[in-house]
Amino acid sequence: MSSVAQAQKQEHHAERPDGIDRTAIQAEALTRQMTAQLHLNEGQIARLYKVNSIKVAQADEIEWQHQENPLRMQQALSELQSHYDAECSRILTPTQLSLMRGPQPAPVSQPDTEGGLG
């Protein structure tokens, strides 16, 4: 399996004349942002970097494969996000997950229609 990944990585770099691995750069930036926001420990940082690398690479692949079909692209990206959220829920604490997801909208209160006047 690693030889396949290595071959793909070589192909990936062959396509980029500057030799810069943009996937790694994006994954590192995302992991740094999450580290600052969520106060991750070293183990979480290492695990999330791997998950972020996979997410960035797969998102790039999805966008390339489905560039002619925006609807299918959105479906595939939504599936990828669901898998990503599941992986994050295995790594992060509940508090960190709630911080990652941002503020949740307050529930809309329903008017009390029971026990009215008269």
Solvent accessible surface area in square Angstrom, and as a share of the most:
residue,aa,sasa,rsa
1,M,201,0.90
2,S,91,0.59
3,S,83,0.53
4,V,86,0.49
5,A,54,0.42
6,Q,94,0.42
7,A,46,0.36
8,Q,113,0.50
9,K,100,0.42
10,Q,111,0.49
11,E,111,0.50
12,H,43,0.19
13,H,54,0.24
14,A,86,0.66
15,E,135,0.60
16,R,60,0.22
17,P,139,0.88
18,D,76,0.39
19,G,43,0.41
20,I,75,0.38
21,D,36,0.19
22,R,103,0.38
23,T,23,0.14
24,A,32,0.25
25,I,99,0.50
26,Q,102,0.45
27,A,0,0.00
28,E,74,0.33
29,A,58,0.45
30,L,48,0.24
31,T,7,0.04
32,R,162,0.59
33,Q,112,0.50
34,M,9,0.04
35,T,39,0.23
36,A,76,0.59
37,Q,84,0.37
38,L,3,0.02
39,H,147,0.66
40,L,17,0.09
41,N,91,0.47
42,E,149,0.67
43,G,43,0.41
44,Q,17,0.07
45,I,59,0.30
46,A,56,0.44
47,R,126,0.46
48,L,0,0.00
49,Y,80,0.30
50,K,135,0.57
51,V,20,0.12
52,N,0,0.00
53,S,27,0.18
54,I,100,0.51
55,K,44,0.19
56,V,21,0.12
57,A,45,0.35
58,Q,84,0.37
59,A,20,0.16
60,D,67,0.35
61,E,83,0.37
62,I,25,0.13
63,E,82,0.37
64,W,167,0.59
65,Q,105,0.47
66,H,40,0.18
67,Q,107,0.48
68,E,156,0.70
69,N,73,0.38
70,P,92,0.58
71,L,128,0.63
72,R,85,0.31
73,M,37,0.17
74,Q,105,0.47
75,Q,86,0.38
76,A,8,0.06
77,L,40,0.20
78,S,64,0.41
79,E,94,0.42
80,L,16,0.08
81,Q,71,0.32
82,S,70,0.45
83,H,124,0.55
84,Y,14,0.05
85,D,42,0.22
86,A,43,0.33
87,E,66,0.30
88,C,0,0.00
89,S,51,0.33
90,R,156,0.57
91,I,16,0.08
92,L,11,0.05
93,T,64,0.37
94,P,114,0.72
95,T,95,0.55
96,Q,18,0.08
97,L,20,0.10
98,S,61,0.39
99,L,84,0.42
100,M,43,0.19
101,R,127,0.46
102,G,24,0.23
103,P,136,0.85
104,Q,121,0.54
105,P,119,0.75
106,A,85,0.66
107,P,127,0.80
108,V,126,0.73
109,S,100,0.65
110,Q,146,0.65
111,P,108,0.68
112,D,124,0.64
113,T,117,0.68
114,E,142,0.63
115,G,82,0.79
116,G,61,0.59
117,L,189,0.94
118,G,126,1.21
